[in-house]
Amino acid sequence: MSSAISVRLDAEALLALTQLEAAGLSRSEAIRRAILDSAARLQRRTALAAEVAALEADEDDRREMLEVTAIMETMRAAR
């Protein structure tokens, strides 16, 4: 299902759209791609934030990171 929408573009967005059109994309395709790309970036950011939160909550992982840090510090100090 497709639906038509109307948008108001500021000068910066209009310039970007013009550049995409110059690269061979139609106006509709450029706007569709921009929306899909933006949604995909947001989804990746959300997934990454969830992964970081899970790692921060993993006490075993945090303990291991501290152990590795301590080992690395002794190696650095040995020079």
N, C-alpha and C positions, 0 to 999 in steps of 0.2 A: 504494500500500500504506500503510495506517495501522497504527499500533501504540499501545497504551495504555501510559502511563508513570505513575509516582507520584512526586510531589515533596513535599518538606517546605518550607514557606514560613516565613520569619521574619516578625516584625511589620511591617517595612518593605515586604516583598514582598506580604504579605497586604493591606496598606493600598492599595498600588498596584493590585493585582488588583481590589479592591473599587471603586476609582475607575474602572477600565476597564469593569467590569460596570455601574456606574451610568451610563456613557456608552452603554450598549446592547449591549456585546459579551458573548457567552457566555463562560464560564470557559475553555472549550477554545479558542475563537477568540482570546481575549486572550493566552493562553499561546502559541498558534501564532504569532501576529503578533509577540510579544516575541522569540521565538526567531529568526524570520526577519529581523526588524529588526536584531537583535544580530549575526547572521551577516553581513548586508549591510554594517553599519558596520565590522566587522572586515575584510571583503574590501576596502572602500574605503580603510581605513587601510593595509592591506598594499600595495595598488596605489600609493597615494600615496608610501609609503616607498620602493618600488621606483623610482618616477619621480624622487624626490629623489636617490636613490643614483646613478641614471643621469646626472642633471644634474651632480652633484658630480664624477663620473668624466669628464665631457666637458671636456677641456682647452681646446678652442676656445671653448666657452661661458664657462668660467671666465676666460679671457683677455679676452673681450669684456666681461664684467661689470666687470673691473678697469679696462678702458679707459673704459667709461661712467662708472664711479665717479670716475676722474681728471678727466674732462671736467666732471662735476657739481661737483667740488671747485673747479675753476678758475672756474666760473660763480658759485659761492657767494662765493669770495674776492674777486671783482671788484666786489662791492657796496660 
